[in-house]
Amino acid sequence: MIYALQYVSKRTIIAVQIELREKIMNYQVGQEVWVKCTGTDTWGCGVVTGVTAKRVRVYNEVRDLEGLYAPQNVEVK
């Protein structure tokens, strides 16, 4: 019985994580965004070039390169 409760709670946690990921990862290719530059507190302009399961691929116009960013480091303009 305890095992079943643990299994249900793990499934619930996974369902919530998937739901949050869908909300966070709602980016479209070509969309202009702000990206947080690695290792600093500065934000720069960028354009979404793709999305993976866990990251957002963004062309960072300030640094003139494309990179994978965690969703919490990307915000819609």
C-alpha positions in Angstrom: 0.0 0.0 0.0 2.8 2.5 0.9 4.5 1.6 -2.4 1.3 2.5 -4.3 1.1 5.9 -2.6 4.7 6.6 -3.5 4.1 5.6 -7.1 1.1 7.9 -7.3 2.9 10.8 -5.8 5.8 10.4 -8.2 3.4 10.3 -11.1 1.7 13.5 -9.8 5.1 15.2 -9.5 6.0 14.2 -13.1 2.6 15.4 -14.4 3.1 18.8 -12.7 6.7 19.1 -14.1 5.4 18.4 -17.6 2.6 21.0 -17.2 5.1 23.6 -16.0 7.5 22.8 -18.8 4.7 23.3 -21.3 3.9 26.7 -19.8 7.6 27.7 -19.7 8.6 26.3 -23.1 5.9 28.2 -25.0 8.4 29.9 -27.4 8.1 30.1 -31.2 11.0 30.1 -33.6 11.7 33.7 -34.7 10.2 35.2 -31.5 12.2 38.1 -30.0 13.3 37.4 -26.4 15.5 38.6 -23.6 18.3 36.2 -22.6 20.4 36.3 -19.4 24.0 36.3 -20.3 26.0 33.5 -18.6 27.8 34.4 -15.4 26.4 37.9 -15.2 23.2 39.7 -14.2 22.8 41.3 -17.6 20.1 40.6 -20.2 20.5 40.9 -23.9 18.3 40.7 -27.0 17.9 37.5 -28.8 15.8 35.5 -31.3 14.5 32.0 -30.7 16.0 29.6 -33.2 14.7 26.3 -31.8 13.5 24.5 -28.7 14.7 21.2 -27.2 13.0 19.2 -24.4 14.8 21.1 -21.7 16.4 24.2 -23.3 15.6 27.1 -25.6 18.0 27.7 -28.5 18.5 31.4 -28.9 20.7 33.6 -31.1 22.1 36.1 -28.7 22.5 39.4 -30.7 24.6 41.0 -28.0 27.3 38.2 -28.0 26.7 37.4 -31.7 26.4 33.6 -31.0 23.7 31.0 -30.7 23.4 28.9 -27.6 21.1 26.8 -25.4 19.5 28.6 -22.5 17.6 27.2 -19.5 14.0 28.4 -19.7 14.3 30.6 -16.6 17.0 32.5 -18.4 14.7 33.5 -21.3 11.9 36.0 -21.2 9.6 37.2 -23.9 10.2 40.9 -24.9 
